[in-house]
Amino acid sequence: VDGDRVKIYINGRVADPNILLTGAFKGVNVDLKKGFNRLVFEALNEGSSSPNTAQIDVYDDQGVKIYSNKWLLSAGSKASLVITKE
């Protein structure tokens, strides 16, 4: 935990402009449209120790984990995830 911050976009719109990443998981609820949905995570900084590091876990509406991944990003870089809602 070193002060990493990210901005989250859903389908091109800002869902959260500035999230401080901590050692605990944070819930971010997003409404998905039918079909393809693109989530983008932009590293706003690299905290006090490079790079910006985070983990994402995606859960369905029943609370079942359906995806998990980690990233290492430099400031200004983006990671994206496409989710299909049927």
Backbone as ProteinMPNN parsed JSONL, in Angstrom:
{"seq_chain_A": "VDGDRVKIYINGRVADPNILLTGAFKGVNVDLKKGFNRLVFEALNEGSSSPNTAQIDVYDDQGVKIYSNKWLLSAGSKASLVITKE", "coords_chain_A": {"N_chain_A": [[0.859, -1.18, 0.0], [0.847, 1.961, -1.121], [-0.172, 4.391, -1.919], [-1.265, 4.319, -4.49], [-3.444, 5.339, -7.143], [-6.422, 5.153, -9.107], [-8.462, 5.751, -12.044], [-11.726, 4.921, -13.052], [-13.45, 3.81, -15.884], [-16.541, 3.141, -17.54], [-17.774, 1.883, -20.398], [-16.76, 4.154, -21.769], [-17.498, 6.29, -20.164], [-16.84, 8.109, -17.175], [-16.76, 6.293, -14.263], [-15.765, 6.333, -11.708], [-13.77, 8.864, -10.589], [-11.383, 8.93, -9.084], [-9.884, 6.729, -7.279], [-8.462, 5.606, -4.333], [-6.205, 3.08, -3.892], [-6.116, 0.462, -1.594], [-5.03, -1.908, 0.925], [-7.207, -3.51, 1.218], [-10.09, -5.035, -0.303], [-12.29, -3.155, -2.386], [-15.637, -2.449, -3.073], [-17.114, -1.756, -6.171], [-19.884, -0.901, -7.749], [-21.318, -1.34, -10.907], [-23.559, -0.555, -13.531], [-24.35, -2.668, -16.079], [-24.835, -2.666, -19.596], [-26.857, -4.46, -21.951], [-25.136, -6.804, -23.898], [-21.828, -6.007, -25.064], [-19.57, -4.623, -22.695], [-17.218, -2.275, -21.736], [-14.733, -1.938, -19.398], [-12.413, 0.294, -18.111], [-9.337, 0.905, -16.566], [-7.44, 3.452, -15.412], [-4.213, 4.301, -14.562], [-3.533, 6.709, -12.292], [-1.361, 7.534, -10.905], [1.795, 6.394, -9.516], [2.066, 5.904, -6.905], [4.188, 5.778, -3.989], [5.987, 3.896, -4.684], [6.951, 2.503, -7.594], [5.527, 0.055, -9.836], [2.075, 1.146, -10.482], [0.005, -0.913, -8.793], [-2.533, -3.375, -8.725], [-5.455, -5.386, -8.052], [-8.195, -6.992, -9.591], [-11.364, -8.304, -8.988], [-14.158, -9.865, -10.306], [-17.577, -10.192, -9.811], [-20.626, -12.003, -10.251], [-24.212, -11.292, -10.357], [-25.108, -12.963, -8.386], [-23.17, -13.12, -6.547], [-21.011, -14.729, -7.123], [-17.648, -15.316, -7.88], [-16.366, -14.505, -11.0], [-14.185, -13.756, -12.434], [-10.728, -12.885, -12.147], [-7.848, -10.834, -11.821], [-4.573, -9.293, -11.997], [-2.677, -6.216, -12.131], [0.112, -4.256, -13.322], [0.923, -1.112, -13.721], [2.233, 1.803, -15.346], [2.127, 5.322, -14.592], [-0.583, 6.946, -16.155], [-1.026, 4.898, -17.934], [-3.315, 2.357, -19.183], [-5.567, -0.284, -18.315], [-7.772, -2.702, -19.602], [-10.995, -4.301, -19.599], [-13.354, -6.437, -20.956], [-16.711, -7.121, -20.605], [-19.387, -9.274, -21.159], [-22.835, -8.963, -21.175], [-25.596, -10.938, -21.029]], "CA_chain_A": [[0.0, 0.0, 0.0], [1.777, 3.083, -1.248], [-0.823, 5.588, -2.446], [-1.714, 4.18, -5.876], [-4.795, 5.824, -7.436], [-6.903, 4.842, -10.452], [-9.743, 6.26, -12.529], [-12.459, 3.824, -13.686], [-14.42, 4.155, -16.929], [-17.412, 2.08, -18.036], [-18.279, 2.252, -21.725], [-16.317, 5.494, -22.135], [-17.911, 7.306, -19.186], [-16.146, 7.968, -15.893], [-17.572, 5.693, -13.2], [-15.161, 6.848, -10.477], [-12.634, 9.636, -11.083], [-10.17, 8.913, -8.282], [-9.979, 5.729, -6.215], [-7.22, 5.265, -3.643], [-6.113, 1.636, -3.693], [-5.629, 0.096, -0.264], [-4.78, -3.329, 1.078], [-8.487, -4.223, 1.296], [-10.915, -4.941, -1.503], [-13.357, -2.156, -2.381], [-16.689, -2.759, -4.03], [-17.558, -0.722, -7.093], [-20.999, -1.449, -8.517], [-21.569, -0.681, -12.182], [-24.681, -1.087, -14.296], [-23.924, -3.109, -17.397], [-25.86, -2.715, -20.626], [-26.898, -5.74, -22.64], [-24.087, -6.89, -24.903], [-20.452, -5.788, -24.629], [-19.292, -3.506, -21.798], [-15.778, -2.124, -21.564], [-14.248, -1.271, -18.195], [-11.027, 0.736, -18.27], [-8.705, 1.378, -15.34], [-6.319, 4.311, -15.744], [-3.318, 4.584, -13.44], [-3.352, 8.154, -12.119], [-0.015, 7.736, -10.362], [2.471, 5.143, -9.172], [2.289, 5.915, -5.466], [5.573, 6.046, -3.582], [6.816, 2.81, -5.197], [6.5, 2.115, -8.928], [4.455, 0.666, -10.611], [0.726, 1.114, -9.905], [-0.356, -2.333, -8.719], [-3.888, -3.598, -8.234], [-6.119, -6.633, -8.408], [-9.622, -6.858, -9.82], [-12.2, -9.497, -8.93], [-15.486, -9.576, -10.846], [-18.595, -11.094, -9.285], [-21.924, -11.879, -10.912], [-25.272, -10.785, -9.479], [-25.337, -13.933, -7.319], [-22.028, -13.066, -5.651], [-20.031, -15.736, -7.514], [-16.512, -14.721, -8.581], [-16.292, -15.014, -12.364], [-12.932, -13.327, -13.048], [-9.752, -12.245, -11.261], [-6.608, -10.504, -12.509], [-3.738, -8.272, -11.372], [-1.958, -5.409, -13.104], [1.261, -3.415, -12.965], [0.831, -0.049, -14.716], [2.895, 3.078, -15.119], [1.168, 6.431, -14.55], [-1.146, 7.282, -17.449], [-1.358, 3.677, -18.679], [-4.664, 1.851, -18.959], [-5.882, -1.705, -18.437], [-9.195, -2.79, -19.925], [-11.689, -5.564, -19.422], [-14.639, -6.447, -21.644], [-17.678, -8.029, -19.987], [-20.593, -9.43, -21.972], [-24.046, -9.228, -20.418], [-26.592, -11.591, -21.882]], "C_chain_A": [[0.896, 1.23, 0.0], [1.154, 4.319, -1.897], [-1.246, 5.519, -3.902], [-3.162, 4.652, -6.013], [-5.145, 5.461, -8.873], [-8.206, 5.573, -10.745], [-10.408, 5.105, -13.26], [-13.473, 4.383, -14.678], [-15.272, 2.925, -17.23], [-18.038, 2.586, -19.33], [-17.987, 3.711, -22.078], [-16.702, 6.606, -21.177], [-17.205, 7.046, -17.859], [-17.126, 7.427, -14.847], [-17.07, 6.139, -11.834], [-13.872, 7.56, -10.866], [-11.331, 9.467, -10.312], [-10.338, 7.956, -7.105], [-8.589, 5.482, -5.642], [-7.229, 3.764, -3.397], [-5.476, 1.353, -2.339], [-5.375, -1.401, -0.228], [-6.049, -4.163, 1.139], [-9.246, -4.063, -0.018], [-11.994, -3.89, -1.309], [-14.382, -2.575, -3.411], [-17.026, -1.543, -4.874], [-18.647, -1.35, -7.937], [-21.191, -0.641, -9.786], [-22.758, -1.353, -12.851], [-24.191, -1.426, -15.695], [-25.101, -3.082, -18.362], [-25.826, -4.108, -21.262], [-25.857, -5.724, -23.755], [-22.727, -6.636, -24.29], [-20.324, -4.523, -23.781], [-17.794, -3.453, -21.577], [-15.482, -1.324, -20.305], [-12.787, -0.939, -18.411], [-10.548, 1.296, -16.943], [-7.476, 2.164, -15.749], [-5.499, 4.594, -14.494], [-3.087, 6.086, -13.364], [-1.962, 8.488, -11.596], [0.629, 6.38, -10.137], [2.749, 5.075, -7.678], [3.74, 6.22, -5.143], [6.525, 4.967, -4.085], [6.234, 2.317, -6.515], [6.439, 0.597, -9.05], [3.151, 0.724, -9.818], [0.279, -0.343, -9.952], [-1.758, -2.474, -8.143], [-4.369, -4.975, -8.653], [-7.587, -6.334, -8.596], [-10.261, -8.24, -9.705], [-13.583, -9.086, -9.409], [-16.445, -10.651, -10.35], [-19.892, -10.903, -10.063], [-22.975, -11.417, -9.904], [-25.641, -11.748, -8.356], [-24.178, -13.967, -6.322], [-20.946, -14.094, -5.947], [-18.896, -15.053, -8.29], [-16.401, -15.358, -9.965], [-14.978, -14.63, -13.059], [-12.037, -12.695, -11.986], [-8.476, -11.99, -12.05], [-5.868, -9.436, -11.721], [-3.075, -7.447, -12.463], [-0.811, -4.657, -12.464], [1.312, -2.341, -14.049], [1.679, 1.155, -14.336], [1.834, 4.175, -15.163], [0.726, 6.787, -15.966], [-1.509, 6.076, -18.294], [-2.752, 3.187, -18.302], [-4.705, 0.334, -19.115], [-7.371, -1.785, -18.72], [-9.702, -4.215, -19.793], [-13.028, -5.438, -20.14], [-15.516, -7.52, -21.005], [-18.909, -8.064, -20.88], [-21.775, -9.75, -21.058], [-25.078, -9.782, -21.375], [-27.989, -11.24, -21.435]], "O_chain_A": [[1.602, 1.511, 0.968], [1.873, 5.197, -2.374], [-1.557, 6.549, -4.501], [-3.995, 4.41, -5.141], [-4.281, 5.458, -9.75], [-8.948, 5.958, -9.841], [-9.748, 4.382, -14.006], [-14.242, 5.292, -14.367], [-14.78, 1.798, -17.181], [-18.743, 3.595, -19.341], [-18.843, 4.416, -22.612], [-16.278, 7.748, -21.354], [-17.0, 5.895, -17.472], [-18.171, 8.021, -14.584], [-17.86, 6.306, -10.905], [-12.968, 6.933, -11.417], [-10.269, 9.822, -10.824], [-10.87, 8.332, -6.061], [-7.65, 5.183, -6.381], [-8.148, 3.235, -2.77], [-4.444, 1.922, -1.985], [-5.496, -2.081, -1.247], [-5.982, -5.392, 1.115], [-9.067, -3.085, -0.744], [-12.546, -3.743, -0.218], [-14.026, -3.01, -4.506], [-17.202, -0.44, -4.357], [-18.374, -2.232, -8.751], [-21.225, 0.589, -9.753], [-22.94, -2.566, -12.749], [-23.677, -0.564, -16.407], [-26.224, -3.43, -17.997], [-24.847, -4.839, -21.107], [-25.722, -4.73, -24.469], [-22.482, -6.998, -23.139], [-20.897, -3.484, -24.108], [-17.17, -4.467, -21.266], [-15.919, -0.183, -20.161], [-12.008, -1.789, -18.845], [-11.252, 2.059, -16.282], [-6.564, 1.613, -16.366], [-6.027, 5.069, -13.489], [-2.506, 6.672, -14.277], [-1.45, 9.586, -11.816], [0.08, 5.347, -10.518], [3.576, 4.278, -7.234], [4.439, 6.85, -5.935], [7.74, 5.098, -3.934], [5.132, 1.769, -6.538], [7.239, -0.09, -8.415], [3.122, 0.394, -8.633], [0.185, -0.934, -11.027], [-2.125, -1.78, -7.194], [-3.766, -5.635, -9.499], [-8.167, -5.531, -7.866], [-9.757, -9.218, -10.257], [-14.12, -8.07, -8.966], [-16.174, -11.848, -10.451], [-20.22, -9.793, -10.482], [-22.662, -11.179, -8.738], [-26.408, -11.387, -7.464], [-24.197, -14.744, -5.368], [-20.059, -14.315, -5.123], [-19.146, -14.307, -9.237], [-16.349, -16.581, -10.096], [-14.688, -15.123, -14.15], [-12.517, -12.056, -11.051], [-8.063, -12.825, -12.855], [-6.455, -8.754, -10.881], [-2.923, -7.915, -13.591], [-0.764, -4.45, -11.252], [1.703, -2.628, -15.18], [1.825, 1.484, -13.158], [0.755, 3.968, -15.719], [1.554, 6.916, -16.868], [-2.233, 6.214, -19.279], [-3.296, 3.543, -17.256], [-3.985, -0.25, -19.926], [-8.153, -1.026, -18.149], [-8.947, -5.184, -19.864], [-13.75, -4.457, -19.959], [-15.113, -8.676, -20.881], [-19.412, -7.025, -21.305], [-21.722, -10.691, -20.266], [-25.392, -9.175, -22.398], [-28.962, -11.697, -22.035]]}, "name": "protein", "num_of_chains": 1, "seq": "VDGDRVKIYINGRVADPNILLTGAFKGVNVDLKKGFNRLVFEALNEGSSSPNTAQIDVYDDQGVKIYSNKWLLSAGSKASLVITKE"}
